[in-house]
Amino acid sequence: MTDWTALTRSPGRRRSRSINAENPTGAPGQAATAASALGPSRKGRPAISLDSGQTATLADIDGPGVIRHIWMTVPAKTSAGPWVLRDLVLRIWWDGEDEPAVAVPLGDFFCNGFGQRTLVTSVPIVVAPTGGMNSYFPMPFRSHARIELTSEHPGTVGGIYYQIDYTVDDVLDADTARFHVHWRRSNASTAPGEDHVILDGVVGSGNYVGTYIGLTALERYWWGEGEVKFYLDDDDAYPTQCSTGLEDYAGGAWAFQDALRNDPPPVPLTFSAPYCGYPFYSAEDTTGASPFATSTLQSHGMYRWHLPDPVIFHQRLRITLQQIGAWDHGHFERSDDITSVAYWYQVPGGANDLPPLPPREYRRPR
């Protein structure tokens, strides 16, 4: 939760800064210096573009400091194809570490999976009309922060707008936890009875604060009976915490629909709330990549923020999602296309062993 009472106290040494295309270094008194046809300092450089394979350094900041807000908007598709939101990759490094603490497709970071836009109204993530993507996760760093955006899209992506609001000269304890994000996918690659891994290989201490799940159902019948399991510290065969089902974990109940019935067919109901939501449902191809407007596959996007109730770990953390369905004859094992984004804060000094973000071809939505 935001400490609003801090706004009533003296700011001390802290200074506020912003980085965007109009002021790429965040230097004081250097915003909006580029000229346009309207004249000097009249919206001369509001956005950037990226060619395929190109990386832009969005922020390169000396600390100590805290990134407090990130806003971005990009086109959902270009003449080279859709899935820009999956083809752009966001990476963030803290304090000179070799490996990024954040490595995730841009859209998925903002709970916009499947390469498609959807509105999200929650505490840490807001996606507003039309495609204004906001993060309010505080991201502290002691010595340095670097934020990069890489394009793996086959064509040029123009109209990349961004703003990073932060403070410098913050007073941070040595054990202040750093922000981490990790993306994974089980693209029908698991056998029946095998869980999707949301996060594994985290060694250290910290607080787990959120999950985004994007699920494309590859089999018939209800898909959401799987439990989210949190293996904490010395847990082995069984976890310390688990949910009662996937839609329950995301704050819903009885299949995210208007009624529990067969006739007439129930209507899926999306929702977006401060700490949980099911903002995305689709059985259509809206990307324009297929000649068919409809699809036999249904896609579902949901989130759960553990901000009032963080999952605390002291030694290690592993999180999995069962792939279990239900029909008239009971529960059954499934194998669906599942993507996940894990969000957590971790005290420096751990020794995480996380797989790298897979290449674009593996991230392509079904």
KEKE-3310 file (N, C-alpha, C; in steps of 0.2 Angstrom, whole numbers, plus 5000, padded with zeros to 4 digits):
npx = (5004:5002:5011:5003:5004:5017:5017:5014:5025:5041:5051:5064:5080:5076:5072:5062:5060:5058:5058:5057:5054:5056:5064:5077:5087:5082:5087:5088:5079:5079:5069:5058:5065:5067:5064:5049:5038:5030:5039:5052:5054:5041:5033:5043:5049:5041:5040:5048:5055:5057:5068:5068:5076:5082:5087:5082:5088:5078:5079:5093:5099:5107:5109:5105:5088:5070:5060:5044:5033:5028:5024:5017:5014:5010:5009:4997:4998:5008:5011:5019:5014:5004:5004:5013:5014:5018:5030:5039:5051:5053:5066:5074:5088:5095:5107:5119:5119:5122:5112:5096:5083:5070:5062:5052:5038:5032:5018:5012:5018:5010:4998:4992:4990:4992:4995:4986:4976:4968:4957:4962:4960:4967:4976:4991:4993:4987:4978:4972:4960:4966:4975:4984:4997:5000:5011:5012:5020:5032:5050:5064:5081:5099:5112:5111:5100:5094:5084:5078:5071:5068:5065:5058:5050:5045:5045:5047:5043:5034:5029:5031:5028:5033:5035:5044:5043:5052:5061:5076:5090:5084:5082:5088:5088:5100:5096:5085:5072:5072:5063:5056:5052:5046:5043:5034:5030:5019:5016:5006:5015:5017:5014:4999:4994:5005:5011:5010:5024:5025:5035:5051:5067:5071:5081:5083:5077:5061:5046:5032:5022:5012:5003:5000:4990:4988:4978:4975:4962:4964:4957:4941:4927:4927:4940:4947:4950:4962:4974:4984:5000:5010:5026:5036:5052:5057:5048:5043:5037:5024:5015:5015:5006:4990:4978:4960:4957:4958:4950:4946:4957:4960:4950:4937:4922:4914:4917:4918:4906:4889:4879:4878:4875:4869:4860:4851:4867:4880:4885:4901:4909:4918:4929:4937:4947:4953:4963:4962:4957:4948:4950:4950:4943:4941:4935:4938:4947:4956:4967:4970:4978:4974:4963:4951:4938:4933:4937:4941:4946:4947:4952:4959:4962:4969:4972:4981:4984:4995:4996:4990:4992:5005:5015:5026:5044:5059:5070:5069:5058:5045:5033:5018:5005:4992:4985:4970:4954:4936:4921:4905:4908:4917:4933:4947:4963:4972:4980:4985:4988:4997:5002:5012:5015:5026:5028:5038:5047:5063:5076:5093:5107:5103:5103:5097:5091:5085:5077:5081:5072:5062:5064:5056:5048:5043:5035:5024:5007:4994)
npy = (4994:5011:5024:5036:5046:5050:5061:5072:5075:5082:5083:5081:5076:5071:5071:5074:5067:5065:5054:5054:5053:5067:5071:5062:5059:5063:5075:5089:5104:5101:5096:5095:5101:5099:5105:5108:5109:5119:5127:5131:5120:5114:5101:5093:5080:5068:5054:5038:5026:5009:4998:4981:4970:4980:4989:5000:5011:5016:5021:5027:5028:5035:5030:5033:5029:5028:5021:5026:5026:5020:5024:5019:5018:5009:5004:4992:4983:4982:4986:4975:4965:4958:4957:4965:4968:4957:4955:4966:4968:4970:4975:4976:4981:4981:4990:4987:4973:4957:4950:4953:4959:4960:4953:4952:4950:4965:4968:4958:4961:4972:4965:4962:4950:4938:4946:4956:4971:4975:4982:4987:4989:4991:4991:4991:4990:4998:4999:5010:5017:5023:5009:5015:5011:5008:5007:5006:5000:5002:5004:5002:5006:5006:5010:5010:5010:5003:5003:4994:4993:4981:4977:4963:4962:4959:4971:4989:4997:5011:5026:5024:5028:5034:5036:5039:5040:5046:5046:5053:5052:5046:5039:5023:5007:4995:4982:4984:4978:4972:4974:4961:4952:4939:4929:4915:4900:4887:4878:4868:4859:4851:4836:4827:4829:4835:4850:4867:4878:4892:4900:4896:4892:4903:4909:4915:4929:4937:4945:4939:4946:4946:4939:4936:4927:4920:4910:4899:4888:4872:4860:4853:4858:4864:4873:4878:4871:4870:4871:4885:4883:4887:4884:4886:4890:4877:4868:4853:4840:4844:4860:4875:4885:4886:4888:4886:4884:4890:4901:4905:4909:4920:4928:4926:4916:4900:4899:4912:4917:4921:4913:4897:4885:4875:4876:4890:4892:4898:4915:4922:4933:4947:4956:4969:4973:4981:4972:4960:4951:4947:4952:4949:4940:4929:4923:4925:4930:4944:4949:4950:4942:4930:4923:4920:4925:4920:4908:4892:4891:4897:4911:4917:4929:4934:4941:4942:4951:4951:4962:4967:4955:4948:4935:4927:4923:4916:4908:4901:4900:4893:4891:4884:4879:4869:4859:4856:4851:4850:4841:4833:4820:4822:4828:4830:4828:4841:4848:4863:4879:4889:4905:4914:4928:4932:4942:4949:4955:4955:4953:4959:4949:4936:4920:4917:4906:4906:4903:4910:4923:4916:4915:4925:4917:4906:4913:4917:4920:4908)
npz = (5000:4997:5006:5010:5020:5019:5011:5018:5025:5026:5011:5013:5006:4994:4977:4963:4947:4929:4915:4898:4880:4877:4887:4888:4898:4910:4916:4926:4922:4908:4900:4886:4876:4862:4846:4835:4821:4826:4833:4844:4858:4857:4858:4852:4851:4855:4855:4851:4839:4835:4826:4819:4830:4837:4852:4864:4876:4889:4902:4912:4926:4940:4957:4975:4972:4968:4957:4952:4944:4929:4913:4897:4879:4865:4847:4844:4833:4817:4800:4797:4805:4818:4836:4843:4856:4862:4855:4859:4871:4888:4899:4915:4925:4941:4951:4945:4942:4933:4927:4921:4932:4929:4915:4902:4891:4884:4884:4892:4904:4908:4911:4899:4889:4876:4865:4864:4867:4882:4895:4911:4928:4941:4957:4956:4942:4928:4914:4902:4891:4875:4876:4886:4896:4913:4927:4944:4953:4966:4963:4970:4970:4974:4969:4954:4940:4926:4912:4898:4882:4870:4853:4845:4834:4817:4809:4808:4823:4827:4835:4849:4865:4881:4898:4913:4929:4944:4959:4967:4977:4988:5005:5008:5016:5018:5016:5008:4997:4980:4965:4955:4940:4931:4917:4910:4900:4896:4883:4879:4882:4893:4901:4905:4921:4925:4932:4928:4929:4938:4944:4949:4956:4964:4976:4991:5001:5003:4997:4989:4976:4966:4952:4935:4924:4908:4899:4886:4882:4877:4877:4878:4889:4907:4913:4924:4937:4943:4956:4963:4969:4983:4987:5000:5007:5016:5011:5003:4996:4997:4997:5007:5006:4996:4983:4980:4968:4951:4946:4958:4965:4957:4962:4958:4956:4953:4939:4932:4926:4921:4927:4935:4924:4911:4900:4895:4887:4898:4901:4899:4911:4912:4924:4933:4947:4962:4967:4961:4946:4931:4917:4903:4890:4876:4861:4849:4834:4835:4830:4817:4810:4805:4792:4797:4807:4819:4832:4837:4849:4866:4875:4891:4902:4918:4934:4950:4964:4978:4988:5000:5006:5006:5000:5010:5010:5015:5012:5000:4985:4976:4964:4957:4945:4945:4931:4929:4925:4924:4922:4918:4923:4933:4939:4929:4921:4912:4898:4894:4885:4893:4900:4911:4922:4935:4949:4961:4976:4981:4993:4991:4986:4985:4975:4962:4950:4936:4920:4904:4895:4883:4865:4852:4843:4851:4860:4852:4852:4852)
capx = (5000:5006:5011:5001:5006:5024:5016:5013:5031:5046:5054:5071:5085:5073:5071:5058:5063:5055:5062:5053:5058:5057:5070:5079:5091:5079:5091:5084:5078:5081:5063:5054:5070:5067:5059:5045:5036:5027:5044:5056:5050:5034:5032:5047:5051:5036:5040:5053:5053:5062:5068:5068:5082:5085:5086:5082:5088:5073:5082:5100:5099:5112:5105:5099:5082:5065:5055:5037:5027:5030:5018:5019:5009:5013:5004:4995:5001:5011:5010:5023:5010:5001:5008:5018:5014:5023:5037:5043:5053:5055:5071:5077:5093:5097:5113:5125:5119:5123:5106:5090:5078:5064:5063:5045:5035:5029:5010:5011:5020:5004:4992:4989:4993:4989:4996:4980:4974:4962:4957:4964:4959:4969:4981:4998:4993:4981:4978:4967:4959:4966:4982:4989:4999:5003:5013:5013:5025:5038:5055:5070:5088:5104:5117:5110:5094:5094:5078:5078:5065:5070:5060:5059:5045:5048:5045:5048:5038:5034:5025:5033:5028:5034:5037:5046:5043:5056:5064:5083:5092:5080:5086:5086:5091:5105:5092:5079:5071:5072:5058:5058:5047:5048:5038:5035:5025:5018:5013:5004:5021:5016:5010:4993:4996:5011:5009:5013:5028:5025:5041:5056:5074:5072:5084:5084:5071:5057:5039:5029:5016:5007:5003:4996:4989:4985:4977:4971:4960:4966:4953:4934:4925:4929:4948:4950:4950:4969:4976:4990:5003:5016:5031:5040:5058:5059:5043:5046:5032:5018:5016:5013:4999:4988:4972:4955:4955:4961:4946:4945:4964:4959:4945:4930:4919:4910:4918:4918:4900:4883:4876:4881:4870:4871:4855:4856:4875:4882:4889:4907:4908:4925:4929:4944:4946:4960:4968:4961:4953:4947:4948:4950:4940:4940:4935:4938:4954:4955:4974:4970:4983:4971:4958:4945:4936:4931:4942:4938:4950:4945:4958:4957:4967:4967:4977:4980:4989:4996:4999:4988:4993:5011:5017:5033:5048:5065:5075:5067:5051:5043:5025:5015:4998:4989:4981:4964:4947:4930:4915:4899:4910:4922:4939:4952:4970:4972:4986:4983:4993:4997:5008:5012:5020:5027:5030:5040:5052:5068:5082:5099:5111:5101:5107:5092:5093:5079:5078:5080:5066:5062:5063:5049:5044:5040:5030:5019:5001:4990)
capy = (5000:5018:5027:5043:5051:5053:5067:5077:5076:5086:5078:5079:5077:5068:5076:5071:5067:5061:5053:5052:5055:5074:5072:5055:5058:5066:5080:5095:5109:5099:5093:5098:5106:5098:5109:5105:5114:5124:5131:5128:5117:5113:5094:5091:5073:5064:5047:5035:5020:5004:4993:4974:4969:4986:4990:5007:5012:5020:5025:5025:5032:5034:5031:5029:5031:5024:5022:5026:5026:5019:5024:5018:5016:5007:5001:4984:4980:4986:4983:4969:4960:4959:4954:4970:4968:4951:4956:4971:4965:4975:4972:4981:4979:4985:4990:4983:4966:4955:4947:4958:4957:4960:4951:4950:4954:4972:4968:4954:4965:4976:4961:4962:4945:4936:4951:4960:4976:4975:4987:4984:4994:4988:4996:4992:4990:5001:5000:5014:5018:5016:5006:5018:5006:5011:5003:5009:4996:5005:5000:5005:5004:5009:5013:5012:5007:5003:5000:4994:4990:4978:4975:4957:4963:4959:4977:4995:4999:5018:5028:5021:5034:5032:5041:5035:5045:5043:5051:5052:5054:5042:5035:5016:5003:4990:4976:4985:4973:4974:4972:4956:4950:4933:4926:4908:4897:4879:4878:4861:4855:4847:4830:4827:4828:4839:4857:4873:4881:4900:4902:4891:4894:4909:4908:4921:4931:4942:4945:4938:4951:4946:4934:4937:4921:4920:4903:4897:4881:4867:4855:4855:4858:4869:4873:4881:4868:4869:4875:4888:4881:4891:4880:4891:4888:4870:4864:4848:4837:4848:4867:4878:4888:4884:4890:4881:4883:4895:4907:4907:4913:4927:4932:4924:4909:4897:4899:4918:4917:4924:4908:4890:4881:4872:4878:4892:4893:4904:4921:4924:4940:4950:4961:4972:4976:4983:4967:4954:4952:4943:4957:4947:4934:4930:4917:4928:4932:4951:4951:4951:4937:4924:4924:4918:4930:4916:4903:4886:4891:4902:4913:4920:4933:4936:4943:4942:4955:4950:4968:4967:4949:4946:4928:4929:4918:4917:4904:4900:4900:4889:4892:4880:4879:4863:4860:4852:4853:4847:4839:4829:4814:4824:4831:4827:4831:4844:4851:4869:4884:4894:4909:4917:4933:4932:4948:4949:4959:4951:4956:4958:4944:4929:4917:4915:4902:4907:4902:4916:4924:4912:4919:4927:4911:4903:4918:4919:4918:4904)
capz = (5000:4997:5012:5008:5025:5018:5007:5022:5028:5022:5006:5014:5001:4988:4971:4958:4940:4924:4909:4892:4874:4877:4891:4889:4903:4916:4919:4928:4917:4901:4897:4881:4872:4855:4842:4830:4816:4830:4836:4850:4864:4856:4856:4846:4851:4860:4855:4848:4836:4835:4821:4822:4833:4840:4859:4866:4884:4891:4908:4914:4932:4946:4963:4976:4970:4967:4951:4956:4939:4922:4908:4890:4875:4858:4843:4845:4827:4812:4793:4797:4808:4825:4842:4845:4863:4864:4852:4863:4878:4894:4904:4920:4929:4947:4954:4941:4941:4926:4924:4923:4937:4925:4908:4901:4885:4887:4885:4898:4911:4910:4911:4892:4886:4869:4860:4863:4872:4887:4900:4917:4933:4948:4961:4953:4935:4925:4906:4901:4884:4872:4877:4890:4901:4919:4932:4950:4957:4968:4961:4973:4968:4978:4965:4947:4937:4918:4909:4891:4878:4864:4848:4841:4829:4811:4806:4813:4828:4828:4840:4856:4870:4887:4904:4919:4935:4949:4964:4968:4984:4993:5010:5008:5020:5014:5014:5004:4992:4973:4961:4950:4936:4927:4912:4908:4896:4895:4877:4878:4883:4899:4901:4910:4928:4926:4934:4925:4933:4937:4947:4952:4956:4968:4982:4995:5005:5000:4997:4982:4977:4961:4947:4929:4920:4902:4898:4881:4883:4871:4877:4880:4896:4911:4913:4930:4943:4946:4962:4963:4975:4985:4990:5004:5011:5016:5008:4998:4992:4998:4998:5013:5004:4990:4982:4979:4960:4947:4946:4965:4966:4954:4965:4955:4958:4948:4932:4929:4922:4924:4931:4934:4921:4904:4895:4889:4888:4902:4898:4903:4914:4914:4929:4935:4953:4964:4969:4957:4941:4925:4912:4896:4888:4869:4857:4842:4832:4833:4828:4809:4807:4802:4788:4801:4812:4825:4834:4841:4856:4871:4879:4897:4906:4925:4939:4958:4968:4985:4991:5007:5009:5002:5001:5012:5009:5019:5009:4993:4983:4970:4963:4952:4944:4942:4925:4931:4922:4926:4917:4922:4926:4938:4938:4924:4920:4906:4895:4890:4883:4899:4901:4918:4924:4942:4952:4968:4979:4984:4996:4987:4989:4983:4970:4958:4944:4932:4913:4901:4892:4877:4859:4849:4840:4856:4863:4848:4854:4848)
cpx = (5004:5005:5010:5003:5013:5023:5015:5019:5036:5049:5061:5075:5082:5071:5067:5060:5058:5059:5057:5057:5059:5063:5073:5084:5088:5083:5087:5084:5080:5075:5061:5059:5070:5062:5055:5043:5032:5032:5048:5052:5043:5033:5036:5049:5047:5037:5046:5051:5059:5062:5069:5075:5085:5083:5087:5083:5084:5075:5088:5101:5104:5107:5108:5093:5076:5061:5048:5032:5030:5023:5021:5013:5012:5008:5003:4998:5004:5009:5014:5019:5008:5006:5014:5019:5018:5030:5042:5044:5056:5060:5073:5082:5094:5104:5119:5125:5119:5117:5100:5085:5071:5065:5056:5043:5031:5022:5009:5013:5014:4998:4988:4992:4990:4990:4990:4979:4968:4963:4958:4963:4961:4974:4987:4998:4987:4982:4972:4966:4964:4973:4986:4990:5003:5005:5015:5017:5031:5044:5062:5076:5093:5109:5115:5104:5095:5088:5079:5072:5068:5064:5062:5054:5048:5049:5047:5042:5039:5029:5025:5033:5029:5036:5038:5047:5047:5058:5071:5084:5088:5085:5084:5090:5095:5101:5085:5078:5070:5066:5060:5052:5050:5042:5039:5029:5025:5014:5011:5010:5022:5012:5004:4996:5002:5009:5013:5017:5027:5032:5045:5063:5075:5075:5086:5078:5067:5050:5036:5023:5011:5008:4998:4996:4985:4984:4972:4969:4961:4961:4946:4933:4929:4937:4951:4950:4957:4970:4983:4993:5009:5021:5036:5046:5059:5054:5046:5040:5025:5019:5013:5006:4997:4981:4967:4954:4958:4957:4945:4952:4963:4953:4938:4928:4915:4910:4918:4912:4894:4879:4879:4875:4873:4866:4851:4863:4876:4886:4895:4906:4915:4924:4936:4943:4953:4965:4967:4956:4953:4946:4948:4947:4939:4939:4935:4946:4953:4962:4974:4975:4980:4965:4951:4944:4935:4937:4938:4942:4947:4951:4955:4963:4965:4973:4975:4985:4989:4999:4996:4990:4999:5012:5025:5037:5055:5071:5075:5060:5050:5035:5023:5008:4996:4985:4975:4958:4942:4924:4910:4902:4916:4928:4943:4958:4969:4979:4985:4989:4992:5003:5007:5017:5020:5030:5032:5046:5057:5074:5088:5103:5109:5105:5102:5095:5087:5081:5077:5074:5066:5061:5056:5045:5040:5035:5024:5012:4997:4984)
cpy = (5006:5021:5035:5048:5054:5059:5073:5079:5080:5081:5077:5081:5075:5073:5071:5072:5063:5060:5051:5054:5063:5076:5065:5054:5060:5071:5086:5101:5108:5096:5098:5103:5105:5103:5105:5111:5120:5129:5127:5125:5116:5106:5092:5084:5069:5057:5044:5029:5015:4999:4986:4973:4974:4987:4998:5007:5018:5024:5022:5030:5030:5035:5034:5033:5026:5026:5021:5025:5025:5019:5023:5017:5014:5004:4994:4980:4985:4983:4976:4963:4962:4957:4958:4969:4962:4952:4961:4968:4970:4971:4977:4977:4984:4984:4986:4976:4963:4953:4952:4955:4957:4958:4948:4954:4960:4971:4964:4957:4969:4972:4961:4957:4944:4941:4956:4965:4974:4980:4984:4990:4991:4993:4997:4993:4993:5002:5003:5015:5023:5014:5010:5013:5009:5006:5007:5005:5001:5001:5003:5002:5009:5013:5015:5008:5008:4999:5000:4991:4987:4976:4968:4957:4963:4966:4983:4996:5006:5020:5025:5027:5031:5038:5037:5041:5042:5048:5048:5054:5051:5039:5028:5012:4998:4984:4978:4981:4976:4971:4967:4954:4944:4930:4919:4906:4890:4879:4871:4857:4851:4841:4830:4825:4832:4847:4862:4877:4889:4903:4897:4894:4900:4907:4914:4923:4937:4941:4944:4942:4951:4941:4936:4930:4922:4912:4903:4889:4877:4861:4858:4855:4863:4867:4875:4878:4868:4874:4879:4886:4885:4886:4885:4887:4881:4865:4859:4845:4841:4855:4869:4882:4886:4887:4885:4880:4890:4902:4909:4911:4920:4931:4931:4918:4907:4899:4906:4919:4920:4919:4901:4885:4879:4875:4884:4892:4899:4909:4922:4932:4942:4955:4963:4975:4978:4978:4960:4955:4947:4948:4955:4940:4935:4923:4919:4930:4939:4954:4953:4946:4931:4926:4923:4923:4927:4911:4898:4887:4897:4904:4917:4923:4935:4937:4943:4946:4954:4956:4968:4961:4945:4939:4929:4922:4920:4914:4903:4900:4897:4890:4888:4881:4872:4864:4854:4855:4849:4846:4835:4823:4816:4828:4827:4831:4834:4846:4857:4873:4889:4898:4912:4923:4933:4939:4947:4954:4954:4955:4954:4953:4937:4926:4913:4911:4901:4906:4909:4917:4920:4917:4920:4921:4907:4907:4919:4916:4913:4907)
cpz = (5000:5003:5010:5014:5024:5014:5011:5026:5024:5017:5008:5008:4994:4983:4966:4951:4936:4918:4904:4886:4874:4882:4893:4895:4910:4919:4921:4923:4910:4897:4891:4877:4865:4852:4837:4825:4820:4833:4841:4856:4863:4853:4850:4846:4856:4860:4851:4844:4836:4829:4824:4824:4837:4847:4860:4874:4886:4897:4910:4920:4937:4952:4969:4974:4970:4961:4954:4951:4933:4918:4901:4886:4868:4854:4844:4839:4822:4805:4793:4801:4815:4830:4844:4853:4866:4861:4855:4869:4882:4898:4908:4924:4935:4949:4951:4941:4934:4923:4926:4928:4934:4918:4906:4895:4888:4888:4891:4904:4913:4910:4904:4888:4879:4864:4859:4869:4876:4892:4907:4922:4939:4951:4958:4946:4933:4918:4905:4893:4881:4872:4881:4896:4906:4924:4938:4955:4959:4966:4964:4970:4972:4974:4958:4945:4929:4916:4901:4888:4871:4859:4844:4836:4822:4807:4811:4817:4829:4833:4847:4861:4877:4892:4910:4924:4941:4954:4965:4975:4989:4998:5010:5012:5015:5012:5010:4998:4985:4970:4956:4946:4932:4923:4910:4904:4896:4889:4875:4879:4889:4898:4906:4917:4930:4927:4929:4930:4932:4939:4950:4951:4960:4974:4985:4999:5002:5001:4990:4982:4971:4955:4941:4926:4914:4900:4891:4881:4877:4872:4879:4887:4900:4913:4919:4936:4947:4951:4961:4970:4976:4989:4994:5007:5011:5013:5003:4994:4992:5000:5005:5012:4997:4989:4981:4972:4957:4947:4953:4967:4963:4957:4963:4959:4953:4941:4928:4924:4925:4928:4930:4931:4914:4899:4898:4891:4893:4898:4902:4905:4916:4920:4930:4941:4956:4965:4965:4951:4935:4919:4905:4895:4880:4866:4850:4840:4830:4831:4821:4806:4804:4798:4791:4807:4819:4826:4838:4848:4860:4875:4885:4900:4913:4929:4946:4961:4975:4988:4998:5010:5006:5005:5003:5012:5012:5015:5002:4991:4976:4970:4957:4951:4941:4936:4926:4928:4926:4921:4921:4926:4932:4936:4933:4923:4913:4904:4891:4889:4889:4899:4908:4918:4932:4944:4959:4970:4983:4987:4992:4991:4988:4977:4965:4952:4940:4924:4910:4897:4885:4871:4856:4847:4845:4860:4859:4851:4850:4845)
residu = (MET:THR:ASP:TRP:THR:ALA:LEU:THR:ARG:SER:PRO:GLY:ARG:ARG:ARG:SER:ARG:SER:ILE:ASN:ALA:GLU:ASN:PRO:THR:GLY:ALA:PRO:GLY:GLN:ALA:ALA:THR:ALA:ALA:SER:ALA:LEU:GLY:PRO:SER:ARG:LYS:GLY:ARG:PRO:ALA:ILE:SER:LEU:ASP:SER:GLY:GLN:THR:ALA:THR:LEU:ALA:ASP:ILE:ASP:GLY:PRO:GLY:VAL:ILE:ARG:HIS:ILE:TRP:MET:THR:VAL:PRO:ALA:LYS:THR:SER:ALA:GLY:PRO:TRP:VAL:LEU:ARG:ASP:LEU:VAL:LEU:ARG:ILE:TRP:TRP:ASP:GLY:GLU:ASP:GLU:PRO:ALA:VAL:ALA:VAL:PRO:LEU:GLY:ASP:PHE:PHE:CYS:ASN:GLY:PHE:GLY:GLN:ARG:THR:LEU:VAL:THR:SER:VAL:PRO:ILE:VAL:VAL:ALA:PRO:THR:GLY:GLY:MET:ASN:SER:TYR:PHE:PRO:MET:PRO:PHE:ARG:SER:HIS:ALA:ARG:ILE:GLU:LEU:THR:SER:GLU:HIS:PRO:GLY:THR:VAL:GLY:GLY:ILE:TYR:TYR:GLN:ILE:ASP:TYR:THR:VAL:ASP:ASP:VAL:LEU:ASP:ALA:ASP:THR:ALA:ARG:PHE:HIS:VAL:HIS:TRP:ARG:ARG:SER:ASN:ALA:SER:THR:ALA:PRO:GLY:GLU:ASP:HIS:VAL:ILE:LEU:ASP:GLY:VAL:VAL:GLY:SER:GLY:ASN:TYR:VAL:GLY:THR:TYR:ILE:GLY:LEU:THR:ALA:LEU:GLU:ARG:TYR:TRP:TRP:GLY:GLU:GLY:GLU:VAL:LYS:PHE:TYR:LEU:ASP:ASP:ASP:ASP:ALA:TYR:PRO:THR:GLN:CYS:SER:THR:GLY:LEU:GLU:ASP:TYR:ALA:GLY:GLY:ALA:TRP:ALA:PHE:GLN:ASP:ALA:LEU:ARG:ASN:ASP:PRO:PRO:PRO:VAL:PRO:LEU:THR:PHE:SER:ALA:PRO:TYR:CYS:GLY:TYR:PRO:PHE:TYR:SER:ALA:GLU:ASP:THR:THR:GLY:ALA:SER:PRO:PHE:ALA:THR:SER:THR:LEU:GLN:SER:HIS:GLY:MET:TYR:ARG:TRP:HIS:LEU:PRO:ASP:PRO:VAL:ILE:PHE:HIS:GLN:ARG:LEU:ARG:ILE:THR:LEU:GLN:GLN:ILE:GLY:ALA:TRP:ASP:HIS:GLY:HIS:PHE:GLU:ARG:SER:ASP:ASP:ILE:THR:SER:VAL:ALA:TYR:TRP:TYR:GLN:VAL:PRO:GLY:GLY:ALA:ASN:ASP:LEU:PRO:PRO:LEU:PRO:PRO:ARG:GLU:TYR:ARG:ARG:PRO:ARG)
# end
